[in-house]
Structures are given as C-alpha cells and as structure tokens.
Amino acid sequence: MSSAQPVHLWPARQRSKWGYIDQNGNFFISPRWQMAERFCERRAAVLTETGWGHIHPGGGLVGKACYEDVSPFCQGLANVNQGHGWGVVDPMGASIIDNRFEGLTAVDQGWLMARSAGRWGVLCAQGQWLVEAQFDDAWAPKDGWARVEKKQWIGWINRRGDRLKTPELDQADDFHQGLCAALWDGAWGFFDAKGQVVVPAQFAGVRRFSEDLAGVEIDGKWGFINTTGQMSIPAQFDGVTEFQGGVAGAQIKTKWGYINAAGRWLIEPLFDEALAFEGLLARVHINAQDTWINRQGELVYSEPRS
C-alpha cells in the first residue's frame, strides 16, 4: 500500500491516554499511549511506557518503542534518538543510519543536515558526508536548498555546499513552493531558488506559501498574496494560518474561523484558536478545551475535561 495514501485517523486524548479517532469522532484505535502524534506516510509516533516508537494505521508497533525521541516520517525515513545520538530508520523500523549524530533534520530528495562535534554538515540518506560539518546551525533542506548559519551569515546551500546568492538578510524562513520568505531592508518579501526577488520586501509579517497563497501583514491586518505578489484576499483579518486543502484559519478580534481561497467564510469565527485542517478534520480550542471539527464546522470530538 502506498505511503502517499492518506490515513483518516487523528490523535485524540481520553483522560490521560491517547488514541486515534475516525472522521466521525469514534475511536478507531483505543486510547493506550502517553502521547500520540499525527500520521505521516502511514506511520505515527507514540509514547509508550518503554519509550517512543512508530505505529501503523492498525495500531501495532513497527520496530521497537525504545527511543527518547522520534520524528515523523518524511520521504520514507524517520529520525530516532536512543539517548547516545540520533539515527535514521525505515518504515519497518530497520536502522538505515546508526545513532551517532548530535542532531538530524528531515530528509529531502536524498539528503539532510547532520550535527557532529557541534557543527552541521550535509549528509546523504545512506549516512555518508557530502559536505563536512562546518555550520553553526542548520535547517531541513527544501526544494534543493538548506538554510544555514555560519559566523553571523544566514544563507542557503545545496547538497554540494554551493551558496545561493541572495540579498543580505536579517531573518529568513525555508523554501516552500519554490519561494522563501525573508526579512531585509526592514520588511518581509520573497525570493526564488535562483536568489531573485519575486515579491519585494514590503510587509510587516508573512506566512510561507502553501497552495499558491501566502499570508501577509499590512498595517496590522492580514490577507493573502499569490506567487506573483498580487493581493488575492484583501488584508482584513487579525491573524491567519496557511492554506491546507483549500481552507485557512482566519481571526477576527479574538475569535477564529475558516475561509476559502476566495476569502469567504466557510466556518464562522467562533473558536479561541484554530489550527490548520489535517485532511477532513481540524483541531480547535473552545473555552480551553481541545475539540476536533469537520469541514462543515460540526464538532466531531471534544476531549473530556479532567
């Protein structure tokens, strides 16, 4: 079965234990774990009495639950920490890279960033160095580039260690949909994977691009631009999330709801907090209570109060 096939299960807590609910709010995997994360590539991280591990959609463990920490699966690999270092396992829990690193990022297109002796370098997905560890900090590669810091320099390198030429930056995010949000000349804008400015620095704040739209802040209000920098949804909200599945969270005063790509309300602003939709459901907070809702705004599951 393909790892790209979505799993329609969501982590939910019942008193002190975590399990997984279906789209109707019924527990498909009964609560039994101390913590549970969402499914990625048909695997989910759970915390058992013996440590962290991964489960398949039926609720059974793949490999051992013996780790101090684990990451979600990304492109068929997950990072695991056994206490003495980080390594990488495959979807069946078999070791691909042994636990010898101080830190690892997610893999992208066959490479990742790894930390050894206090410095970060480029590692291939089989565990060999491509660029020796030399950077002070590093983030996961995206779209062929990884953000790194070295002696006050913020920039991007590819798997060969080549630097991307960009404006001199004060802050930056990662690449998403081929565009990167960055702060220069006192404002936020976007440049592409060639280092060319696509959207000039002009915004007080931005969100990363998702589904060809990015949230931008203008005079204290948030709207959305498209990949050419044109306003698609006027700045009218007090906060926004990224678009997922054609839906984004939007805030009016203290309440959150959900809008479509045309900026129209799909779910009126009723919630104290609204997270991005994960497929068919989204997690919201109502009176400090975690609740899952569907795309019609109907409450599917509310965690019982302690």
C-alpha positions in Angstrom: 0.0 0.0 0.0 1.4 3.4 -1.0 2.8 5.7 1.7 1.2 8.6 -0.1 -2.3 7.2 0.6 -3.8 9.3 3.4 -4.7 7.8 6.8 -8.0 9.2 8.0 -7.2 9.0 11.7 -6.5 11.8 14.2 -4.8 11.7 17.6 -7.2 12.4 20.5 -7.0 12.1 24.3 -9.4 10.4 26.6 -8.5 11.4 30.1 -4.8 10.5 30.4 -4.4 8.3 27.4 -4.1 9.0 23.7 -5.6 7.0 20.8 -6.9 7.8 17.3 -10.4 8.8 16.2 -12.0 8.5 12.8 -13.8 11.2 10.9 -16.9 10.7 12.9 -15.2 11.1 16.2 -15.2 7.4 17.2 -12.0 5.8 18.5 -10.6 3.6 15.8 -7.5 2.9 17.9 -8.4 2.8 21.5 -6.6 5.2 23.9 -3.5 3.5 25.3 -0.4 5.8 24.9 1.0 8.6 27.0 1.3 10.8 23.9 0.4 10.4 20.2 1.3 12.4 17.1 -0.5 12.6 13.7 0.0 10.1 10.9 2.6 10.9 8.3 3.3 8.5 5.4 1.1 5.8 7.2 3.2 6.0 10.4 2.6 7.9 13.6 4.8 8.5 16.6 3.5 7.3 20.0 5.0 7.4 23.5 4.7 4.1 25.4 5.9 3.1 28.9 9.2 2.0 27.3 9.8 5.0 25.1 8.8 6.5 21.7 8.1 4.4 18.7 6.0 4.4 15.5 2.7 2.6 14.8 0.9 1.6 11.5 -2.7 2.5 10.9 -3.9 -0.7 12.6 -2.3 0.5 15.9 0.5 -2.0 16.0 4.1 -1.0 16.6 6.6 -1.2 13.7 10.1 -1.7 15.2 10.7 -1.0 18.9 9.3 1.6 21.2 12.6 2.3 22.9 13.6 5.8 21.9 14.0 9.0 23.8 12.6 10.9 20.9 11.5 10.3 17.3 10.5 12.4 14.3 7.6 12.0 11.8 8.3 10.0 8.7 9.4 12.1 5.7 10.1 10.6 2.3 10.3 7.1 3.8 12.6 7.9 6.7 12.3 9.0 10.3 14.9 10.2 12.8 15.2 8.4 16.2 17.2 9.2 19.3 18.3 6.3 21.6 20.0 8.6 24.1 23.5 8.4 22.8 22.7 10.0 19.5 20.4 10.4 16.5 20.0 7.9 13.7 17.5 7.1 10.9 15.1 4.2 10.4 12.9 3.0 7.6 9.1 2.4 7.8 9.6 -1.1 9.2 11.8 0.2 12.0 15.1 -1.1 10.5 18.2 1.1 11.0 19.4 3.0 7.9 21.9 5.3 9.7 23.2 4.4 13.1 22.7 6.6 16.2 25.9 8.6 16.0 24.8 12.2 15.4 24.1 15.0 17.8 21.2 16.2 15.6 19.5 15.4 12.3 17.0 17.2 10.1 14.3 15.7 7.9 15.5 14.3 4.6 14.6 15.9 1.2 15.5 14.4 -2.2 18.1 12.1 -0.7 20.0 14.4 1.7 19.7 16.0 5.1 21.7 18.1 7.5 23.5 16.4 10.4 25.3 17.7 13.5 28.6 16.3 14.7 31.1 17.8 17.2 28.9 20.9 17.5 28.8 21.7 13.8 26.3 20.9 11.0 27.1 19.5 7.5 25.4 17.8 4.6 24.7 14.0 4.8 23.3 11.7 2.2 20.4 9.5 3.1 22.8 6.5 3.4 24.8 8.2 6.1 27.9 9.5 4.2 29.1 13.1 4.4 28.6 15.2 1.3 29.8 18.4 2.9 31.8 18.3 6.1 30.3 19.7 9.3 31.1 23.4 9.5 28.0 25.4 10.1 26.8 26.8 13.4 23.1 26.0 12.7 21.1 24.4 10.0 17.5 23.5 9.0 16.0 20.8 6.9 16.5 21.1 3.1 13.5 22.1 1.0 13.3 22.4 -2.8 17.0 21.6 -3.1 18.3 24.2 -0.6 19.0 24.1 3.2 19.1 27.2 5.4 22.3 27.5 7.4 24.1 30.0 9.7 27.9 30.5 9.9 29.6 33.3 11.8 26.6 35.8 11.5 26.0 34.7 7.9 22.5 33.5 7.1 22.0 31.8 3.7 21.3 28.6 1.8 23.4 25.8 0.5 22.7 22.9 -1.9 23.8 19.3 -1.4 27.2 20.2 -2.9 27.7 23.1 -0.5 27.2 25.8 -3.1 25.8 29.0 -1.7 22.7 30.7 -3.1 23.2 34.4 -3.8 20.6 36.4 -2.1 20.1 39.9 -0.7 21.8 40.5 2.7 19.2 39.1 5.1 18.2 39.8 8.8 15.8 36.8 9.1 14.6 34.0 6.8 12.3 31.0 6.6 12.7 27.9 4.4 11.7 27.4 0.8 8.1 26.4 0.2 6.7 26.0 -3.3 10.0 27.4 -4.7 9.8 30.6 -2.7 11.4 31.7 0.5 10.2 34.4 2.9 12.9 36.7 4.3 13.4 39.9 6.1 15.7 42.6 4.5 15.6 46.4 4.4 13.3 46.3 7.4 10.4 44.4 5.7 9.5 40.9 4.5 9.4 39.7 1.0 10.1 36.6 -1.1 12.8 35.3 -3.4 13.1 32.2 -5.6 15.5 29.3 -5.7 17.8 31.4 -8.0 18.1 34.1 -5.4 15.9 36.5 -7.5 13.5 38.7 -5.6 9.9 37.8 -6.7 8.0 39.8 -4.1 9.8 42.9 -2.9 10.3 43.5 0.8 7.2 45.4 1.8 5.3 43.5 4.5 5.3 43.7 8.3 4.9 40.0 8.5 4.4 37.0 6.3 3.4 33.3 6.3 5.0 30.8 4.0 3.4 29.9 0.6 1.0 27.0 0.6 -1.4 26.1 -2.2 -0.1 29.2 -4.1 -1.1 31.6 -1.4 0.9 33.3 1.4 -0.4 35.3 4.4 0.9 38.9 4.6 0.5 41.6 7.2 -0.3 45.2 6.1 -1.0 47.9 8.7 -1.8 45.4 11.4 -4.2 43.3 9.2 -3.6 40.0 7.4 -4.5 39.0 3.9 -3.1 36.7 1.2 -1.0 37.2 -1.9 -0.4 34.9 -4.8 3.0 33.7 -6.1 3.5 36.9 -8.2 2.9 39.1 -5.2 -0.6 40.3 -6.2 -3.3 40.5 -3.4 -5.7 37.6 -3.7 -7.5 38.2 -0.4 -7.5 41.8 1.0 -5.9 42.4 4.4 -8.8 42.3 6.7 -8.1 39.7 9.4 -6.3 39.9 12.7 -4.5 36.6 12.1 -4.3 33.8 9.5 -2.9 30.2 9.2 -1.6 28.6 6.0 -4.0 27.1 3.5 -4.4 23.3 3.6 -6.9 21.6 1.4 -8.4 24.9 0.2 -9.1 26.1 3.7 -7.2 28.5 6.0 -7.8 29.7 9.6 -8.6 33.4 10.0 -9.1 35.5 13.1 -11.4 38.4 13.7 -10.7 40.1 17.0 -10.3 37.2 19.5 -12.2 34.5 17.6 -11.0 32.2 14.8 -12.9 30.6 11.9 -12.1 29.2 8.4 -12.1 30.8 5.0 -11.8 29.5 1.4 -9.3 30.7 -1.2 -11.7 33.4 -2.3 -11.7 34.9 1.3 -15.2 33.8 2.1 -16.1 32.3 5.5 -16.7 28.6 5.4 -16.9 28.3 9.2 -17.7 31.5 11.1 -15.2 32.8 13.7 -16.3 31.0 16.9 -13.2 29.5 18.3 -10.5 30.7 20.7 -7.8 29.0 18.5 -8.0 27.2 15.1 -5.2 25.1 13.7 -4.8 24.1 10.0 -7.0 21.4 8.7 -5.4 17.9 8.6 -7.4 16.4 5.8 -11.0 16.2 6.9 -10.7 17.5 10.4 -9.1 20.4 12.3 -8.3 20.9 15.9 -9.8 24.0 17.6 -9.9 25.3 21.1 -13.2 26.3 22.8 -13.1 27.5 26.4 -9.6 25.9 26.7 -11.0 22.6 25.6 -9.4 20.7 22.7 -12.0 19.8 20.0 -12.0 18.3 16.5 -14.3 19.8 13.9 -15.2 18.7 10.3 -15.3 20.9 7.2 -18.9 21.8 7.9 -17.9 23.3 11.3 -19.6 20.5 13.2 -18.0 19.3 16.5 -16.7 15.7 16.0 -14.9 15.1 19.2 -14.2 17.0 22.4 -11.6 15.8 24.9 -13.3 15.1 28.3 -12.3 17.6 30.9 -10.1 16.2 33.7 
